[in-house]
Amino acid sequence: MAEKKCDVLIAGVGGQGIVLCSDILGAACITEGVPVKGAEVHGMAQRGGSVEAHVRIGCIYGPRIPEGCADVLIAMEPLEGARLSHYLKDGGTAIVNTWKIPLLGQDYDQDDMLKIISRKTQYIVARDFTSRALETGTIRTLNVLMLGAAAKSVPLKRESIVSAIERNVKKEFVPVNIAAFSLGQQI
């Protein structure tokens, strides 16, 4: 088996499915027999607060990604992506949802957040992933859609990720999530 190493940081706010997204990645690693470590930081997640998940594919060390070492940043909210962009290694890949959630009534310019992320990498895929998720019929597929967009930067087989979706998502939501993952892969 070729060595598979990749540190993935998933960032957003409570309710966006960050933990499920990390669970899917972890389950896909287990399917492939690849060591995986992970950690989550929830904060005030139930109130729309910050959530981050660290997934260390092929890692035998600690579960948290050291600053400046993440290969991939999946930012489901632009402010949270900018806030955690210091974890991204120079030249890493950032998948950023440009649809913003103004926190506590405070507005901000998402372009400013993208500029902050661009200080770490030129490899940014910035889209309104929320609107794309709504094309599947539910916003609740945002996490899996963005995972699909990040899949080409993650050393896991599509079949392993799809299998992990089938095992980790409620049965009635599996088809729409697989469709969202496929849609994300086209981005």
C-alpha positions in Angstrom: 0.0 0.0 0.0 1.3 3.4 -0.9 1.7 5.8 2.0 -1.3 8.0 2.4 -0.8 11.1 4.5 -3.0 14.1 4.6 -4.1 16.5 7.3 -7.6 17.9 6.8 -9.1 20.7 8.9 -12.9 21.2 8.7 -14.2 24.6 9.9 -17.6 26.1 10.3 -20.3 26.8 12.8 -22.6 24.6 14.8 -25.3 22.8 12.7 -23.2 22.6 9.4 -22.3 19.0 9.8 -18.6 19.4 10.6 -18.4 16.4 12.9 -20.3 14.1 10.5 -17.9 15.2 7.7 -15.0 14.2 9.9 -16.7 10.9 10.8 -17.1 10.1 7.1 -13.4 10.8 6.4 -12.4 8.6 9.4 -14.6 5.8 8.4 -13.2 5.9 4.9 -9.7 5.6 6.3 -10.7 2.6 8.4 -12.2 1.0 5.2 -8.9 1.4 3.5 -6.8 0.3 6.5 -5.2 3.7 6.8 -4.3 5.0 10.3 -6.4 8.0 11.2 -6.6 10.3 14.2 -9.1 13.1 14.8 -10.2 15.7 17.2 -13.1 18.2 17.4 -13.4 21.5 19.1 -17.0 22.5 19.6 -17.1 25.8 21.5 -20.7 27.1 21.5 -21.7 24.9 18.6 -25.4 24.6 19.6 -25.7 28.3 19.4 -24.1 28.8 16.0 -20.6 29.0 17.5 -17.3 27.9 16.0 -16.7 24.2 15.3 -13.5 22.7 14.0 -12.5 19.1 13.3 -9.0 17.8 12.7 -8.6 14.7 10.6 -5.1 13.3 10.3 -5.0 10.6 7.6 -2.0 8.3 7.8 -0.9 9.9 11.1 0.5 8.0 14.0 1.0 11.1 16.2 -1.4 13.4 18.0 -5.0 14.0 16.8 -4.6 17.8 16.4 -3.0 19.3 13.3 0.0 21.5 14.1 -0.3 25.1 12.9 1.0 25.5 9.3 0.6 21.8 8.5 -2.9 21.2 7.2 -2.9 20.0 3.6 -6.6 20.8 3.1 -8.9 23.3 4.7 -12.7 22.8 4.2 -14.3 26.0 5.4 -18.1 25.8 5.5 -18.2 29.5 6.5 -15.7 32.1 5.2 -15.0 33.9 8.6 -14.3 30.5 10.2 -12.0 29.6 7.3 -10.1 32.8 7.7 -9.9 32.4 11.5 -8.3 29.0 11.1 -6.3 29.6 8.0 -3.1 29.7 10.0 -3.4 25.9 10.2 -3.1 25.6 6.5 0.4 24.8 5.1 1.9 27.1 2.5 0.5 25.9 -0.8 -2.2 23.7 0.8 -5.7 23.6 -0.7 -8.6 25.6 0.7 -12.2 24.7 -0.2 -14.3 27.7 1.0 -18.0 28.3 1.1 -18.6 32.0 0.3 -22.0 32.0 1.8 -21.6 33.8 5.1 -23.5 33.5 8.4 -23.3 36.9 10.1 -22.5 36.2 13.7 -24.3 38.2 16.4 -25.7 40.6 13.8 -22.2 41.7 12.7 -21.7 41.8 9.0 -18.3 41.3 7.2 -17.0 41.2 3.7 -16.4 37.6 2.6 -13.8 38.8 0.1 -11.7 40.1 3.0 -11.8 36.6 4.5 -10.7 35.1 1.1 -7.8 37.6 1.1 -6.7 36.3 4.6 -6.8 32.7 3.4 -4.9 33.6 0.2 -2.0 34.7 2.4 -1.4 30.9 3.0 -2.3 29.5 -0.4 -3.1 30.3 -4.0 -5.1 27.0 -4.2 -8.5 28.2 -3.2 -11.8 26.8 -4.5 -14.3 29.5 -3.4 -17.9 29.0 -4.3 -21.4 29.5 -2.9 -21.6 25.9 -1.8 -24.7 26.6 0.2 -26.7 27.4 -3.0 -25.2 24.3 -4.6 -26.4 22.2 -1.6 -29.9 23.6 -2.0 -29.9 22.2 -5.6 -29.9 18.7 -4.0 -33.1 19.6 -2.1 -31.7 20.3 1.3 -29.0 22.5 2.8 -28.1 19.7 5.1 -25.9 18.2 2.4 -23.5 21.1 2.5 -20.9 19.2 4.4 -20.9 16.2 2.1 -21.0 18.4 -1.0 -17.9 20.2 0.2 -16.2 16.9 1.0 -16.8 15.9 -2.6 -15.1 19.2 -3.7 -12.2 18.4 -1.5 -12.0 14.7 -2.5 -9.4 15.1 -5.2 -7.0 16.6 -2.6 -7.6 13.7 -0.1 -5.8 10.3 -0.7 -8.9 8.1 -0.3 -10.9 6.2 -2.9 -14.3 7.5 -3.9 -15.8 4.0 -3.1 -14.4 4.2 0.4 -16.0 7.6 1.0 -19.3 6.6 -0.5 -19.3 3.5 1.7 -18.6 5.7 4.7 -21.5 8.0 3.8 -23.7 4.9 3.7 -22.6 3.8 7.1 -22.7 7.2 8.9 -25.7 9.0 7.4 -29.3 8.1 8.4 -30.6 5.6 5.8 -33.3 7.9 4.4 -30.7 10.6 3.7 -28.1 8.4 2.1 -29.2 8.9 -1.6 -29.3 12.7 -1.4 -25.9 12.7 0.3 -24.3 10.5 -2.3 -25.8 12.8 -4.9 -24.3 15.8 -3.1 -20.9 14.1 -2.9 -21.0 13.5 -6.6 -22.0 17.1 -7.3 -19.2 18.3 -5.2 -16.7 16.2 -7.1 -17.7 18.0 -10.3 -16.7 21.4 -8.8 
